Amino acid sequence: MAVSHSFLGLENLFGDIANALEAWCIEFNKYAIVYFKSVKFIFVLILLMCGILTLLKLRGFYFKSRLITSENKKDTKSLLTKPRLILGSAYIILACGILFNYLIYFLIWALEPLPDRFIFIFIPLTGINPYITNRITDIRSAIYPHEKTFYYIIAMFSFFFTLHLILSIWYFIYKSSNPRKTMINLVISVSGVIICGFTTFMPLML
């Protein structure tokens, strides 16, 4: 009888822990929904600021180039305007497209064929049931709260590395005073988005 009581006590203990974990996951999932709806506008603001700052710096370079002799003016104008003009315009267009959702749909369609989300490929290699794997790799197939929580966490990392990649590209062109550090950031962010996915977080912003 003592062994039976001990077994039942352990069963109740782990049952309580599982229930508490599921309750935490439910609250975390609510937070994640609000998080992605809110961070969308922060993402748009960051892109707009990057685009505007790039164009403003380009304007400053343009006025400075007016003081350069006519022999060097053409080469200087071409050197300074093209990369920054393209970058600034692209970031503003990207911000507007994400704000009004149409670019999110396009990016999901365009980036879907890319070989990424390797974390979802590594999981089945651990021996987890493929049926469970399908539920944690596609939030629409998730049944239990902890399965959605796992997807939300991966989506947060996907967003972080994507934002890191965009800012690294901007910093490399806008202010490449330390190219070695910028290249390290680019490698880290590219590695991150390949593992977590380029588009994992995007459907959650719609």
C-alpha positions as CSV (number, residue, x, y, z in Angstrom):
1,M,0.0,0.0,0.0
2,A,2.9,2.4,0.8
3,V,4.3,1.8,-2.7
4,S,0.9,2.5,-4.3
5,H,0.4,5.7,-2.4
6,S,3.9,6.8,-3.4
7,F,3.2,6.0,-7.1
8,L,-0.1,7.9,-6.9
9,G,1.7,10.8,-5.3
10,L,4.3,11.0,-8.1
11,E,1.5,10.7,-10.7
12,N,-0.4,13.6,-9.1
13,L,2.7,15.7,-8.8
14,F,3.6,15.3,-12.5
15,G,-0.1,15.8,-13.4
16,D,-0.1,19.1,-11.5
17,I,3.1,20.2,-13.2
18,A,1.7,19.3,-16.7
19,N,-1.5,21.3,-15.9
20,A,0.5,24.3,-14.7
21,L,2.7,24.1,-17.8
22,E,-0.4,24.0,-20.1
23,A,-1.9,26.9,-18.2
24,W,1.3,28.9,-18.6
25,C,1.4,28.1,-22.3
26,I,-2.2,29.3,-22.8
27,E,-1.3,32.7,-21.3
28,F,1.9,32.8,-23.3
29,N,0.0,32.2,-26.5
30,K,-2.3,35.1,-25.7
31,Y,0.8,37.3,-25.2
32,A,2.3,36.1,-28.5
33,I,-0.8,37.1,-30.4
34,V,-0.6,40.6,-29.0
35,Y,3.2,40.7,-29.4
36,F,3.1,40.0,-33.1
37,K,0.2,42.4,-33.8
38,S,2.2,45.1,-31.9
39,V,5.6,44.4,-33.1
40,K,4.4,44.8,-36.7
41,F,4.0,48.5,-36.2
42,I,7.4,48.7,-34.5
43,F,8.9,46.8,-37.5
44,V,7.3,49.3,-39.9
45,L,8.6,52.2,-37.9
46,I,12.1,50.9,-37.9
47,L,12.0,50.4,-41.7
48,L,10.6,53.8,-42.3
49,M,13.3,55.4,-40.1
50,C,16.0,53.5,-41.9
51,G,14.7,54.6,-45.3
52,I,14.2,58.3,-44.2
53,L,17.6,58.5,-42.6
54,T,19.2,57.0,-45.7
55,L,17.5,59.5,-48.0
56,L,18.3,62.4,-45.7
57,K,22.0,61.5,-45.6
58,L,21.9,61.2,-49.4
59,R,20.5,64.7,-49.6
60,G,23.4,65.9,-47.4
61,F,25.9,64.2,-49.7
62,Y,24.2,65.8,-52.7
63,F,24.7,69.3,-51.3
64,K,28.3,68.6,-50.4
65,S,28.9,67.2,-53.9
66,R,27.8,70.6,-55.4
67,L,31.0,72.0,-53.9
68,I,33.2,69.5,-55.7
69,T,34.8,70.5,-59.0
70,S,32.9,69.6,-62.2
71,E,35.5,67.0,-63.2
72,N,34.7,64.8,-60.2
73,K,31.0,65.7,-59.8
74,K,29.7,63.0,-62.1
75,D,31.7,60.1,-60.5
76,T,30.9,61.3,-57.0
77,K,27.2,61.6,-57.7
78,S,27.0,58.1,-59.2
79,L,29.0,56.7,-56.3
80,L,27.0,58.3,-53.5
81,T,23.4,58.2,-54.9
82,K,22.8,54.8,-56.4
83,P,23.3,52.4,-53.4
84,R,21.7,54.8,-50.9
85,L,18.8,55.8,-53.1
86,I,17.9,52.2,-53.8
87,L,18.3,51.2,-50.2
88,G,16.3,54.1,-48.8
89,S,13.5,53.7,-51.4
90,A,13.4,49.9,-50.8
91,Y,13.0,50.3,-47.0
92,I,10.2,52.8,-47.3
93,I,8.4,50.6,-49.9
94,L,8.9,47.6,-47.6
95,A,7.5,49.5,-44.6
96,C,4.4,50.5,-46.5
97,G,3.9,47.0,-47.9
98,I,4.1,45.4,-44.5
99,L,1.8,48.0,-42.9
100,F,-0.9,47.3,-45.5
101,N,-0.2,43.5,-45.5
102,Y,0.1,43.1,-49.3
103,L,3.8,42.8,-49.2
104,I,3.6,40.2,-46.4
105,Y,1.5,38.0,-48.7
106,F,3.9,38.5,-51.5
107,L,7.0,37.7,-49.3
108,I,5.3,34.5,-48.0
109,W,4.7,33.4,-51.5
110,A,8.1,34.5,-52.9
111,L,10.3,33.2,-50.0
112,E,8.4,29.9,-49.3
113,P,10.6,27.9,-51.8
114,L,13.8,28.9,-49.9
115,P,15.5,26.0,-48.0
116,D,15.0,27.3,-44.5
117,R,13.2,26.3,-41.2
118,F,15.9,23.7,-40.6
119,I,14.9,23.5,-36.9
120,F,11.7,21.8,-38.1
121,I,13.8,19.3,-40.1
122,F,16.1,18.6,-37.1
123,I,13.1,17.8,-34.7
124,P,12.0,14.5,-36.4
125,L,15.7,13.3,-36.3
126,T,15.3,13.1,-32.5
127,G,12.8,10.3,-32.8
128,I,9.7,12.3,-32.0
129,N,6.4,10.9,-33.4
130,P,6.0,12.4,-37.0
131,Y,2.3,13.1,-36.1
132,I,3.4,15.3,-33.2
133,T,6.1,16.9,-35.3
134,N,3.5,18.0,-37.9
135,R,1.5,19.6,-35.1
136,I,4.4,21.7,-33.8
137,T,5.7,22.8,-37.2
138,D,2.3,24.1,-38.4
139,I,0.4,26.2,-36.0
140,R,-2.9,25.4,-37.9
141,S,-2.4,21.8,-37.0
142,A,-1.6,22.3,-33.3
143,I,-4.0,20.8,-30.8
144,Y,-2.5,21.5,-27.4
145,P,-1.3,24.9,-26.1
146,H,2.3,23.8,-25.7
147,E,2.5,22.9,-29.4
148,K,1.4,26.5,-30.3
149,T,3.8,27.9,-27.8
150,F,6.7,26.1,-29.5
151,Y,5.8,27.5,-32.8
152,Y,5.4,31.0,-31.4
153,I,8.9,30.9,-29.8
154,I,10.4,29.8,-33.1
155,A,8.5,32.6,-34.9
156,M,9.9,35.1,-32.4
157,F,13.5,34.0,-33.2
158,S,12.6,34.2,-36.9
159,F,11.5,37.8,-36.5
160,F,14.6,38.7,-34.4
161,F,17.0,37.3,-37.0
162,T,15.1,38.8,-39.9
163,L,15.2,42.2,-38.3
164,H,18.9,41.7,-37.5
165,L,19.5,40.9,-41.1
166,I,17.7,43.9,-42.4
167,L,19.5,46.3,-40.0
168,S,22.9,44.7,-40.8
169,I,22.4,45.3,-44.5
170,W,21.3,48.9,-43.8
171,Y,24.2,49.5,-41.6
172,F,26.7,48.0,-44.1
173,I,25.6,50.4,-46.8
174,Y,24.6,53.4,-44.7
175,K,27.6,53.5,-42.4
176,S,30.3,50.8,-43.1
177,S,32.9,52.2,-40.7
178,N,33.4,48.7,-39.3
179,P,32.9,46.2,-42.1
180,R,34.3,43.3,-40.2
181,K,31.7,43.6,-37.4
182,T,29.0,44.2,-39.9
183,M,29.9,41.0,-41.8
184,I,29.9,39.0,-38.6
185,N,26.4,40.3,-37.9
186,L,25.3,39.4,-41.4
187,V,26.6,35.8,-41.1
188,I,24.8,35.4,-37.7
189,S,21.5,36.8,-39.0
190,V,21.6,34.7,-42.2
191,S,22.4,31.6,-40.2
192,G,19.5,32.4,-37.8
193,V,16.9,32.9,-40.5
194,I,18.0,29.7,-42.3
195,I,17.4,27.8,-39.1
196,C,14.2,29.5,-37.9
197,G,12.8,30.5,-41.3
198,F,12.4,33.7,-43.3
199,T,8.6,33.7,-43.2
200,T,7.8,31.8,-40.0
201,F,6.6,35.0,-38.2
202,M,5.0,36.7,-41.2
203,P,1.5,35.0,-41.1
204,L,1.2,36.0,-37.4
205,M,1.4,39.7,-38.4
206,L,-1.7,39.5,-40.7
